[in-house]
Amino acid sequence: MTTHYEVRGSVALITLSNPPVNGLGHATRLSLTDNLQKANADAAVKSIVITGAGKAFSGGADIKEFGTPKALSEPNLHSVIRVVENSSKPVVAAIHSVCMGGGLELALACHYRIAAPGCSVALPEVKLGLLPGAGGTQRLPRALGVEPALNMIVSGEPVKSELLAQIPGQKLFDKLAQSPESLAEEALAFAQAIADARPLPLVRDLPCKHPNGDAYFQFSRNMVKGMSKNFPAPLKCVDAVEAATRKKFEDGLLFEREIFINLMWTPESRALRHVFMSERAASKIPDVPSDTPKRDIKSIAVIGAGTMGGGISMNFLNAGIPVKMLEMKQEALERGIATIRKNYEAQVKKGKLKLDKYEQRMSLLSTTLSYEDLKDADMVIEAVFEEMGVKEKVFKELDRVMKPGAILASNTSTLDLNQIANFTKRPQDVIGTHFFSPANIMKLLEVVRGEKTAKDVLATVMALGKKIKKTAVVSGVCDGFIGNRMIEQYGRQGGFLLDEGCTPEQVDKAIEKFGFAMGPFRMGDLAGNDIGWAIRKRRAIEQPGMKYSKTADLLCEKGRFGQKTGAGWYDYVAGKRDAIPNAEVVQMIEEHRKALGITPRKISDEEIVQRLVYSLVNEAAHILEEGIASKASDIDMVYIMGYGFPVYRGGPMLYADQVGLFNVLQSMKRFAQNPLDDAAFWKPAPLLAKLVAEGKTFN
């Protein structure tokens, strides 16, 4: 059963029991209503307490039912709420730990609420492109006050129960328990004390007004509009809360429901729900069961104290895991420690990190110049120069000194992990952990599974990724893995667009207007144009037939490597990241066109976006077909978390699904006719062609 029923004296205690967060799935809703009816039918029961087992009162909807008919099956949450409100006996919600979404809407339907301190309370539906759909926008303003309720609903952020209890005039909580441990006994005592109270109070009957409603809601709309231009839900939340102050309760409920259903069908909500589910699905690996034993990781070693090594180290220090950092020279170690200190001190200065936490984290960091000192670490991550000869030396040393069972990880972004693993006598212990720069900030972790990587090593690293608050996505071994293999095609298209008539600024502005954090040329300047140059030189040897625009090589020959040199596709002023267009670069592109005999043409923003995005989609289809990624949603996660793809479009694969794969294919056929593009690349990946033929989608 997903609820537990017991009678204690004259109180019926109904406990939600649907781990991990007591989601209000169909079975739970049915069981809860049955038990409420049972309590009302029992003459010995005078009052009822609803609480949650484990570490939550209720986290709301059951994500396992998202998008399924069960989510709407009767009794739906509205029906459950009506049963609670219509109970002839007082119903007390005893909330603790987590009370969110539908869980909070259920609590608001109860006649009384007692909360444990430290409980996280939220209506987070806006983060899924929705608004609360079971009366949250109508009841919370009545219980908490219009302004604090609107702030909670529009942000979706959790607020601690003790802070909410301090809001003047609030009716959300009738009582704050002394402690989480005493909540159950206090709730039972409270339920006994109000057993004879009549009439039973309902949140829906409370007044809901704002003294300066017109001005306040106009101000709120202006603020929300500026912060959420690509997301329709926050503004609709303002509309719904305003309705709570102007309409009768039942009319407000109908208004909320209408908005909820309309938002459910928006591409933005579909994208946000896809991201929510995909992030959770990324940890599920088809042939690695969730109960696979994991290795104990109590200490980490990091090879390299540069930008990546320092950033990687900070992730583990933040999680309370000791790190030993190795470099070849003391000066390099000191520079690395100074950078870590500087990063933490900036957080302290901004009030994001307490001084004692900063000192605690730094106390977990130690350094060494000797590989011998790493021998007891449970896992080692190398973050050295991206060159196979350098990796070979490092992994042979690690193989020599590391204890049996230690995990040997490489931060390589493009190199062959199988070759790296074969530098050791323990390839089963070798795995790729591709962090993205800046490694202490970027959420993505590409976990590269070698052909001999043991399942327990993979399971351990995926769990570790979660511990350090990364979205870990598994990739097979290929040149560039998932993200960089795709971005190479994106960059090639950027180059062809320059040859055909665009400026770097036009390309960047078009894709940034689409929603990318930055365009291909600003991204190249940030990463370092010399990195792409090195890859193209390697490609010229390995794949001599690969077609590229030569403009990027000409740029690098001028020493314009990007932000680190103050000059790339754009100019940069020291201490700022603003990209300033450079006339000489535009002239260089124009002269190169003339040398090739190309007459520039006017290229629309629509074509720019399609060529850049569909290049990602076609390469991703090859990646899926080859089994490098196990599912399309993993590719979406890589691009949202690591490459600045707009969240509200759900990633390249979902975006292609929403455009329609048939339409994507037609555009690709058109691009293949362009003599200045690469016709061979635009031949549809077999998987893409198959999905179109069968009328299917990636997701």
FENLINWO-V860140 format. One record per residue. N is the residue number from 1. SS is DSSP state (H for helix, E for strand, - for the rest). BURIAL is I if it has 9 or more other ideal C-beta (glycine too) atoms within 8 Angstrom, else O. Layout:
N&SS&BURIAL  N&SS&BURIAL
This chain:
1&-&O  2&-&I  3&E&I  4&E&O  5&E&I  6&E&O  7&E&I  8&E&O  9&-&O  10&-&O  11&E&I  12&E&I  13&E&I  14&E&I  15&E&I  16&E&I  17&-&I  18&-&I  19&-&O  20&-&O  21&-&I  22&-&I  23&-&I  24&-&I  25&-&I  26&H&I  27&H&O  28&H&I  29&H&I  30&H&I  31&H&I  32&H&I  33&H&I  34&H&O  35&H&I  36&H&I  37&H&I  38&H&I  39&H&I  40&H&I  41&H&O  42&-&I  43&-&O  44&-&O  45&-&I  46&-&I  47&E&I  48&E&I  49&E&I  50&E&I  51&E&I  52&E&I  53&-&I  54&-&O  55&-&O  56&-&I  57&-&I  58&E&I  59&-&I  60&-&I  61&-&I  62&-&I  63&H&I  64&H&O  65&H&I  66&-&I  67&-&O  68&-&O  69&H&O  70&H&O  71&H&I  72&H&O  73&-&O  74&-&O  75&-&I  76&-&I  77&H&I  78&H&O  79&H&I  80&H&I  81&H&I  82&H&O  83&H&I  84&H&I  85&H&I  86&-&O  87&-&I  88&-&O  89&-&I  90&E&I  91&E&I  92&E&I  93&E&I  94&E&I  95&E&I  96&-&I  97&-&I  98&E&I  99&E&I  100&E&I  101&-&I  102&H&I  103&H&I  104&H&I  105&H&I  106&H&I  107&H&I  108&H&I  109&H&I  110&-&I  111&-&I  112&E&I  113&E&I  114&E&I  115&E&I  116&-&I  117&-&I  118&-&I  119&-&I  120&E&I  121&E&I  122&E&I  123&-&I  124&H&I  125&H&I  126&H&I  127&H&O  128&H&I  129&-&I  130&-&I  131&-&I  132&-&I  133&-&I  134&-&I  135&-&I  136&H&I  137&H&I  138&H&I  139&H&I  140&H&I  141&H&I  142&H&I  143&H&I  144&H&I  145&-&I  146&H&I  147&H&O  148&H&I  149&H&I  150&H&I  151&H&O  152&H&I  153&H&I  154&H&I  155&H&O  156&-&I  157&-&O  158&-&O  159&E&I  160&E&I  161&H&I  162&H&I  163&H&O  164&H&I  165&-&I  166&-&O  167&-&I  168&-&O  169&-&O  170&-&I  171&-&I  172&-&I  173&-&I  174&-&O  175&E&O  176&E&I  177&-&I  178&-&O  179&-&O  180&-&I  181&-&O  182&-&I  183&H&I  184&H&I  185&H&O  186&H&I  187&H&I  188&H&I  189&H&O  190&H&I  191&H&I  192&H&I  193&H&O  194&-&I  195&-&I  196&-&O  197&-&O  198&-&O  199&-&O  200&-&O  201&-&O  202&-&O  203&H&I  204&H&I  205&H&O  206&-&I  207&-&O  208&-&I  209&-&O  210&-&I  211&-&O  212&-&O  213&H&I  214&H&O  215&H&O  216&H&I  217&H&I  218&H&O  219&H&O  220&H&I  221&H&I  222&H&O  223&H&O  224&H&I  225&H&I  226&H&O  227&H&O  228&-&I  229&-&O  230&-&O  231&-&I  232&-&I  233&H&I  234&H&I  235&H&I  236&H&I  237&H&I  238&H&I  239&H&I  240&H&I  241&H&I  242&H&I  243&H&I  244&H&I  245&H&I  246&H&O  247&-&O  248&-&O  249&H&I  250&H&O  251&H&I  252&H&I  253&H&I  254&H&O  255&H&I  256&H&I  257&H&I  258&H&O  259&H&I  260&H&I  261&H&O  262&H&O  263&H&I  264&H&O  265&-&O  266&-&I  267&H&I  268&H&I  269&H&I  270&H&I  271&H&I  272&H&I  273&H&I  274&H&I  275&H&I  276&H&I  277&H&I  278&H&I  279&H&I  280&H&I  281&H&I  282&-&I  283&-&O  284&-&O  285&E&I  286&-&O  287&-&O  288&E&O  289&-&O  290&-&O  291&-&O  292&-&I  293&-&O  294&-&O  295&-&I  296&-&O  297&-&I  298&-&O  299&E&I  300&E&I  301&E&I  302&E&I  303&E&I  304&-&I  305&-&I  306&-&I  307&H&I  308&H&I  309&H&I  310&H&I  311&H&I  312&H&I  313&H&I  314&H&I  315&H&I  316&H&I  317&H&I  318&H&I  319&-&I  320&-&O  321&-&I  322&E&I  323&E&I  324&E&I  325&E&I  326&E&I  327&-&I  328&-&O  329&-&O  330&H&O  331&H&O  332&H&I  333&H&I  334&H&O  335&H&I  336&H&I  337&H&I  338&H&O  339&H&I  340&H&I  341&H&I  342&H&O  343&H&I  344&H&I  345&H&I  346&H&O  347&H&I  348&H&I  349&H&O  350&-&O  351&-&O  352&-&O  353&-&I  354&-&O  355&H&O  356&H&O  357&H&O  358&H&I  359&H&O  360&H&O  361&H&I  362&H&I  363&H&O  364&-&I  365&E&I  366&E&O  367&E&I  368&E&I  369&-&I  370&-&O  371&H&I  372&H&O  373&H&O  374&H&I  375&-&O  376&-&O  377&-&I  378&-&I  379&E&I  380&E&I  381&E&I  382&E&I  383&-&I  384&-&O  385&-&O  386&-&O  387&-&O  388&H&I  389&H&O  390&H&I  391&H&I  392&H&I  393&H&O  394&H&I  395&H&I  396&H&I  397&H&I  398&H&I  399&H&I  400&H&O  401&H&I  402&-&I  403&-&O  404&-&O  405&-&O  406&-&I  407&E&I  408&E&I  409&E&I  410&E&I  411&-&I  412&-&I  413&-&I  414&-&I  415&-&I  416&-&O  417&H&I  418&H&I  419&H&I  420&H&I  421&H&I  422&-&O  423&-&I  424&-&I  425&-&O  426&-&I  427&H&I  428&H&O  429&H&I  430&E&I  431&E&I  432&E&I  433&E&I  434&E&I  435&E&I  436&-&I  437&-&I  438&-&O  439&-&I  440&-&I  441&-&O  442&-&I  443&-&O  444&E&I  445&E&I  446&E&I  447&E&I  448&E&I  449&-&I  450&-&I  451&-&O  452&-&I  453&-&I  454&-&O  455&H&I  456&H&I  457&H&I  458&H&I  459&H&I  460&H&I  461&H&I  462&H&I  463&H&I  464&H&I  465&H&I  466&H&I  467&H&O  468&-&I  469&-&O  470&-&I  471&E&I  472&E&I  473&E&I  474&E&I  475&E&I  476&-&I  477&-&I  478&-&I  479&-&O  480&-&I  481&-&I  482&-&I  483&H&I  484&H&I  485&H&I  486&H&I  487&H&I  488&H&I  489&H&I  490&H&I  491&H&I  492&H&I  493&H&I  494&H&I  495&H&I  496&H&I  497&H&I  498&H&I  499&H&I  500&H&I  501&-&O  502&-&I  503&-&I  504&H&I  505&H&I  506&H&I  507&H&I  508&H&I  509&H&I  510&H&I  511&H&I  512&H&I  513&H&O  514&H&I  515&-&I  516&-&I  517&-&O  518&-&I  519&-&I  520&H&I  521&H&I  522&H&I  523&H&I  524&H&I  525&H&I  526&H&I  527&H&I  528&-&I  529&H&I  530&H&I  531&H&O  532&H&I  533&H&I  534&H&O  535&H&I  536&H&I  537&H&O  538&H&O  539&H&I  540&H&I  541&H&O  542&H&O  543&-&O  544&-&O  545&-&O  546&-&O  547&-&O  548&-&I  549&-&I  550&-&O  551&H&I  552&H&I  553&H&I  554&H&I  555&H&I  556&H&I  557&H&O  558&-&O  559&-&O  560&-&I  561&-&I  562&E&I  563&H&I  564&H&O  565&H&I  566&-&O  567&E&I  568&-&I  569&-&I  570&E&I  571&E&I  572&-&I  573&-&O  574&-&O  575&-&O  576&-&O  577&-&O  578&-&O  579&-&I  580&E&O  581&E&I  582&-&I  583&H&O  584&H&O  585&H&I  586&H&I  587&H&O  588&H&I  589&H&I  590&H&I  591&H&O  592&H&I  593&H&I  594&H&O  595&H&O  596&H&O  597&-&O  598&-&I  599&-&O  600&-&O  601&-&O  602&-&O  603&-&I  604&-&O  605&H&O  606&H&O  607&H&O  608&H&I  609&H&I  610&H&I  611&H&I  612&H&I  613&H&I  614&H&I  615&H&I  616&H&I  617&H&I  618&H&I  619&H&I  620&H&I  621&H&I  622&H&I  623&H&I  624&H&I  625&H&I  626&-&O  627&-&O  628&-&I  629&-&I  630&-&O  631&-&O  632&H&I  633&H&I  634&H&I  635&H&I  636&H&I  637&H&I  638&H&I  639&H&I  640&H&I  641&H&I  642&H&I  643&-&O  644&-&O  645&-&I  646&-&I  647&H&I  648&H&I  649&H&I  650&-&I  651&-&I  652&H&I  653&H&I  654&H&I  655&H&I  656&H&I  657&H&I  658&H&I  659&H&O  660&-&O  661&H&I  662&H&O  663&H&O  664&H&I  665&H&I  666&H&O  667&H&I  668&H&I  669&H&I  670&H&O  671&H&I  672&H&I  673&-&O  674&-&I  675&-&O  676&-&O  677&-&I  678&-&O  679&-&I  680&-&O  681&-&I  682&-&I  683&-&O  684&-&I  685&-&I  686&H&O  687&H&I  688&H&I  689&H&I  690&H&O  691&H&I  692&H&I  693&H&O  694&H&O  695&-&O  696&-&O  697&-&O  698&-&I  699&-&I
